Amino acid sequence: MKTYNWAILGCGNIAKKFTTELKLLPNANLYATASRSLEKAENFANEFGFKKAYGSYPEMINDPNVDAVYIATPHNFHFKHSILCLTNKKAVLCEKPFAINTKEVQQMIKVSKENNTFLMEAFWVLFRPKLKKVQEIIAKENLGKLKFVKSDFMFNAEFNPDGRLYNVDLGGGSLLDIGIYSIFTALVFLGVPDDIMALPHFSPTGSEESISMLFGYKNGATAVLTSSIDSSYKNESELCFENGIIKFDRFSKDKIILIKDGNTKEINFEPGPNMGYQYEAIHVMECLDKKLIESPILSHKLSLDLIRTLDRVRNKAGIIFPNHD
């Protein structure tokens, strides 16, 4: 088993969650951290046991021993930092959203191909045992056609006009932060929608703090999707088929509900340790073992479908990110 030197670009909360599980993997060497603040990079490195810490991103990227970089900076920096890594031939696992808009994602993919260097969006839920179990249930049970998807993701954040969630220059709002999960659920199970309707609500800073979306498909299927950073809900997804319903909670790791023939069945499974971020890292290293520059599971096309759908929603809702539109 080949060991890869991992580097963390951006030492915030999501990087801590990812690193907590990355360190579980025997072939992942915690090698380097980088932040705009050397002190922050050093604190992160000391907390998790990284070998090196850098006070600038280019300095870390120029380290010849770095194999793979996990990018965990705010949304608006994903494009710039991915390009920086790819042009220096460092494999990239970039947090979702891949970038702010389709044009940026297309350029990232172009640079990945030009440099023959791996690039994948860090949409970790696609690799979790829960989603695999849902797909297994669909394949096993005679549920018929999928007709309706409902997916919600909401939490009540304190309004902070200076915070990332409310800053449009940083890609703030609920859509790119958590609405992307609801949209991703619809794309995975129903594909790209033919029609989109969107109803947003904006905060005093101009960022969108909640949005309801309706996706329509020519085959008659529909999806109702919501996200909000100013209200709470059960954060559940429902897949409604002709002959049954599958429900799964976003934060319940080991339970799926199947309703079929009037009976409700609770299906339990082994969720694996912690939240499940390690599975995307395992997949990245498997791809690197095979000299791939694109994941066969979370392909560049899937990321393009996602960002194009996000752009369509933003267009319908009037959500504007001034430095990217």
Secondary structure, 3 states (H helix, E strand, C coil): CCCEEEEEECCCHHHHHHHHHHCCCCCEEEEEEECCCHHHHHHHHHHHCCCEEECCHHHHHCCCCCCEEEECCCHHHHHHHHHHHHHCCCEEEEECCCCCCHHHHHHHHHHHHHCCCCEEEECHHHHCHHHHHHHHHHHHCCCCCEEEEEEEEECECCCCCCCHHHCHHHCCCHHHHHHHHHHHHHHHHHCCCCEEEEEEEECCCCCEEEEEEEEECCCCCEEEEEEECECCCCCEEEEEECCEEEEEECCCCCEEEEEECCEEEEEECCCCCCCCCHHHHHHHHHHHHCCCCCCCCCCHHHHHHHHHHHHHHHHHHCCCCCCCC
